[in-house]
Structures are given as structure tokens and as C-alpha cells.
Amino acid sequence: MDLLQKHGHLKHDRRKSLAQKEEAEQRHHQTQQEINELLGNFGQSHNDHPDRRSSGAGNMARDIEEFQRRMSNGESLDKRE
């Protein structure tokens, strides 16, 4: 058994393999386009309001600012607006 047979270099026609890869890539691209059309504007930047973010980073920054403002004004932490 020579090295070409051992490592499978003669098992596949490279042109066919490349064509199959391109076809699979096209199918994936088409599927992804269909999914994007279904999603529409969901998850786009204009829909990314700080109150809707899962990380809560925007809300946390606002809470810290509110806490600092209340501490500087001498307000109680129990009091909420």
C-alpha cells in the first residue's frame, strides 16, 4: 500500500469534492437568508434598548448613578421613585 492510498488522496475526485462544498455552502447561505428574512428587524441595533438587554449593563450603570445621586443628597436607600 503506498502513501497515496493509505491517506485517501486517490479516493475522492477533487473537482467533485469542491463542487459539493460549494453546493453545501450555497444551501447554507440560502437557509441563512431565509432565517434572516423571518427574523426581520428583531435583534437589530435600533431594537437594542438598554432595558431590553439581557446583560443589564445599561441598567446597572443607571442604578449606580442613582445610588450616588441619592447618597450625595442624603436620601434613604429605601425610597424609590
Contact map, one row per residue, 1 for C-alpha under 8 A:
111011000000000000000000000000000000000000000000000000000000000000000000000000000
111111000000000000000000000000000000000000000000000000000000000000000000000000000
111111100000000000000000000000000000000000000000000000000000000000000000000000000
011111111100000000000000000000000000000000000000000000000000000000000000000000000
111111111110000000000000000000000000000000000000000000000000000000000000000000000
111111111000000000000000000000000000000000000000000000000000000000000000000000000
001111111000000000000000000000000000000000000000000000000000000000000000000000000
000111111111000000000000000000000000000000000000000000000000000000000000000000000
000111111111000000000000000000000000000000000000000000000000000000000000000000000
000110011111100000000000000000000000000000000000000000000000000000000000000000000
000010011111100000000000000000000000000000000000000000000000000000000000000000000
000000011111110110000000000000000000000000000000000000000000000000000000000000000
000000000111111110000000000000000000000000000000000000000000000000000000000000000
000000000001111111000000000000000000000000000000000000000000000000000000000000000
000000000000111111100000000000000000000000000000000000000000000000000000000000000
000000000001111111110000000000000000000000000000000000000000000000000000000000000
000000000001111111111000000000000000000000000000000000000000000000000000000000000
000000000000011111111100000000000000000000000000000000000000000000000000000000000
000000000000001111111110000000000000000000000000000000000000000000000000000000000
000000000000000111111111000000000000000000000000000000000000000000000000000000000
000000000000000011111111100000000000000000000000000000000000000000000000000000000
000000000000000001111111110000000000000000000000000000000000000000000000000000000
000000000000000000111111111000000000000000000000000000000000000000000000000000000
000000000000000000011111111100000000000000000000000000000000000000000000000000000
000000000000000000001111111110000000000000000000000000000000000000000000000000000
000000000000000000000111111111000000000000000000000000000000000000000000000000000
000000000000000000000011111111100000000000000000000000000000000000000000000000000
000000000000000000000001111111110000000000000000000000000000000000000000000000000
000000000000000000000000111111111000000000000000000000000000000000000000000000000
000000000000000000000000011111111100000000000000000000000000000000000000000000000
000000000000000000000000001111111110000000000000000000000000000000000000000000000
000000000000000000000000000111111111000000000000000000000000000000000000000000000
000000000000000000000000000011111111100000000000000000000000000000000000000000000
000000000000000000000000000001111111110000000000000000000000000000000000000000000
000000000000000000000000000000111111111000000000000000000000000000000000000000000
000000000000000000000000000000011111111100000000000000000000000000000000000000000
000000000000000000000000000000001111111100000000000000000000000000000000000000000
000000000000000000000000000000000111111100000000000000000000000000000000000000000
000000000000000000000000000000000011111111000000000000000000000000000000000000000
000000000000000000000000000000000001111111000000000000000000000000000000000000000
000000000000000000000000000000000000001111110010000000000000000000000000000000000
000000000000000000000000000000000000001111110010000000000000000000000000000000000
000000000000000000000000000000000000000011111011000000000000000000000000000000000
000000000000000000000000000000000000000011111111000000000000000000000000000000000
000000000000000000000000000000000000000000111111000000000000000000000000000000000
000000000000000000000000000000000000000000011111100000000000000000000000000000000
000000000000000000000000000000000000000011111111100000000000000000000000000000000
000000000000000000000000000000000000000000111111110110000000000000000000000000000
000000000000000000000000000000000000000000000111111110000000000000000000000000000
000000000000000000000000000000000000000000000001111110011110000000000000000000000
000000000000000000000000000000000000000000000000111110010110000000000000000000000
000000000000000000000000000000000000000000000001111111000000000000000000000000000
000000000000000000000000000000000000000000000001111111111100000000000000000000000
000000000000000000000000000000000000000000000000000111110000000000000000000000000
000000000000000000000000000000000000000000000000000011111000000000000000000000000
000000000000000000000000000000000000000000000000011011111111000000000000000000000
000000000000000000000000000000000000000000000000010010111111100000000000000000000
000000000000000000000000000000000000000000000000011010011111110000000000000000000
000000000000000000000000000000000000000000000000011000011111111000000000000000000
000000000000000000000000000000000000000000000000000000011111111100000000000000000
000000000000000000000000000000000000000000000000000000001111111110000000000000000
000000000000000000000000000000000000000000000000000000000111111111000000000000000
000000000000000000000000000000000000000000000000000000000011111111100000000000000
000000000000000000000000000000000000000000000000000000000001111111110000000000000
000000000000000000000000000000000000000000000000000000000000111111111000000000000
000000000000000000000000000000000000000000000000000000000000011111111100000000000
000000000000000000000000000000000000000000000000000000000000001111111110000010000
000000000000000000000000000000000000000000000000000000000000000111111111000000000
000000000000000000000000000000000000000000000000000000000000000011111111100000000
000000000000000000000000000000000000000000000000000000000000000001111111111110000
000000000000000000000000000000000000000000000000000000000000000000111111111100000
000000000000000000000000000000000000000000000000000000000000000000011111111000000
000000000000000000000000000000000000000000000000000000000000000000001111111000000
000000000000000000000000000000000000000000000000000000000000000000000111111100000
000000000000000000000000000000000000000000000000000000000000000000000111111110100
000000000000000000000000000000000000000000000000000000000000000000000110011111100
000000000000000000000000000000000000000000000000000000000000000000100100001111110
000000000000000000000000000000000000000000000000000000000000000000000000000111110
000000000000000000000000000000000000000000000000000000000000000000000000001111111
000000000000000000000000000000000000000000000000000000000000000000000000000011111
000000000000000000000000000000000000000000000000000000000000000000000000000000111
